[in-house]
Amino acid sequence: MQQIIHDMVAIESIGMVDQHGQLKLSRPLDLRNQAVKVLILIPDISDNDAWLSAMAQNPSFDFLHDETEDIYSLADGSPVRYEK
C-alpha cells in the first residue's frame, strides 16, 4: 500500500553507511514515530582515481591480495593493436 505524504520539510544531517548497509546518522533526530522520505547523496566517483581508491578499500576484493590469485604476468599474452 502506498501512502502519499504532502507538505514535506527538509532536515539535513550527515551520516555514514556501515559495512552492513545500515545508515548511521552523526546525531539523533528530534523526530519520533513519523514517516520520512530519505534522499541519499554520495560523492561522485566518476574519475578513475576516486573509483580505484573506493575499490581498493572495498573488502569484497581482499581475495586479490592472495598470491594464489596472481596467475598472470606482464609476459603473458600479446599486445592489442587497433589499426584503422
WORAFEN-V746214 format. One record per backbone hydrogen bond with DSSP energy under -1.0 kcal/mol. CO is the residue of the C=O (numbers start at 1). NH is the residue of the N-H. E is the energy in kcal/mol with one decimal. If there is no record, write none. Layout:
CO/NH/E + CO/NH/E
This chain:
14/26/-3.5 + 16/24/-2.8 + 18/21/-2.2 + 22/18/-2.5 + 24/16/-2.4 + 47/51/-2.0 + 48/52/-3.1 + 49/53/-2.2 + 50/54/-2.3 + 51/55/-2.3 + 52/56/-2.4 + 53/57/-1.3 + 58/61/-1.8 + 59/62/-1.5 + 61/64/-1.8 + 62/65/-2.0 + 63/66/-1.5 + 66/69/-1.9 + 67/70/-1.2 + 69/71/-1.7 + 73/76/-1.4
